[in-house]
Amino acid sequence: MVERKYHVYRGEATQPLPISVLIQTANGFRCNIYMEVGSKQYNVKNYDECQSGVQSLNRNCVLCFDGSDEQEAEGRFRTLFGGQSKAV
């Protein structure tokens, strides 16, 4: 399993990625992709769960990738977040 911490905002004026972009990207991979917020875990491929998780976010998000193409998925999400990430 790969875990990565992402900055949701790059600056005060920058908006977070739309939920639809996160879900569409996640659905392009076979691995499980989860967002961890506090002690809760949300499936990024599920709209309702993803929406609940994103509403709880402050400035950082931990995404967990688990499956055969987890490295590729993590790389794509790193690109989505503009490289503004750091390892957990």
C-alpha positions as CSV (number, residue, x, y, z in Angstrom):
1,M,0.0,0.0,0.0
2,V,1.2,3.5,-0.9
3,E,0.2,6.5,1.3
4,R,0.8,10.1,0.2
5,K,-0.1,13.4,1.9
6,Y,-1.3,16.1,-0.5
7,H,-1.8,19.8,0.0
8,V,-5.4,20.5,-1.1
9,Y,-4.8,24.2,-1.5
10,R,-1.7,25.8,-3.1
11,G,-2.6,29.2,-1.8
12,E,-5.5,31.1,-0.3
13,A,-6.9,32.0,-3.7
14,T,-6.6,28.5,-5.1
15,Q,-9.7,26.2,-5.0
16,P,-9.4,22.5,-4.3
17,L,-9.8,20.0,-7.2
18,P,-13.5,19.3,-8.1
19,I,-14.8,16.0,-6.6
20,S,-15.7,14.9,-10.2
21,V,-12.0,15.1,-11.2
22,L,-10.9,13.0,-8.2
23,I,-13.6,10.4,-8.8
24,Q,-13.0,10.2,-12.6
25,T,-9.3,9.9,-12.1
26,A,-9.7,7.2,-9.4
27,N,-12.1,5.2,-11.6
28,G,-9.4,4.9,-14.2
29,F,-7.3,2.6,-12.0
30,R,-8.0,-0.9,-10.7
31,C,-6.5,-0.3,-7.3
32,N,-8.5,0.8,-4.2
33,I,-8.0,4.5,-3.5
34,Y,-9.0,5.9,-0.1
35,M,-8.9,9.3,1.4
36,E,-8.1,9.4,5.2
37,V,-9.5,12.3,7.2
38,G,-8.8,12.0,10.9
39,S,-9.8,8.5,11.9
40,K,-12.3,8.1,9.0
41,Q,-11.6,6.5,5.6
42,Y,-13.5,7.4,2.4
43,N,-13.6,5.6,-1.0
44,V,-12.5,8.1,-3.6
45,K,-14.4,6.1,-6.3
46,N,-17.7,6.6,-4.5
47,Y,-19.3,10.0,-4.9
48,D,-21.1,10.2,-1.6
49,E,-18.1,9.0,0.4
50,C,-15.8,11.3,-1.5
51,Q,-18.0,14.3,-1.0
52,S,-18.2,13.7,2.8
53,G,-14.4,13.3,3.0
54,V,-13.7,16.5,1.0
55,Q,-16.1,18.6,3.1
56,S,-14.1,17.6,6.1
57,L,-10.7,18.6,4.7
58,N,-8.7,21.5,5.9
59,R,-5.5,21.9,4.0
60,N,-4.0,18.4,3.7
61,C,-5.3,15.1,2.6
62,V,-3.9,11.6,2.9
63,L,-4.6,9.3,0.0
64,C,-4.0,5.5,0.2
65,F,-3.5,3.4,-2.9
66,D,-3.8,-0.3,-2.6
67,G,-3.7,-2.7,-5.6
68,S,-1.8,-3.8,-8.7
69,D,-1.5,-0.3,-10.2
70,E,-1.1,1.7,-7.0
71,Q,2.2,3.3,-8.2
72,E,0.6,4.5,-11.4
73,A,-2.4,5.9,-9.6
74,E,-0.2,7.7,-7.0
75,G,1.8,9.3,-9.8
76,R,-1.4,10.5,-11.6
77,F,-2.8,12.0,-8.3
78,R,0.6,13.7,-7.7
79,T,0.2,15.3,-11.1
80,L,-3.3,16.4,-10.3
81,F,-2.2,18.1,-7.2
82,G,0.5,19.9,-9.1
83,G,3.4,18.1,-7.5
84,Q,2.4,19.8,-4.2
85,S,2.8,16.7,-2.1
86,K,5.1,15.2,0.4
87,A,5.6,11.6,1.6
88,V,3.8,10.4,4.7
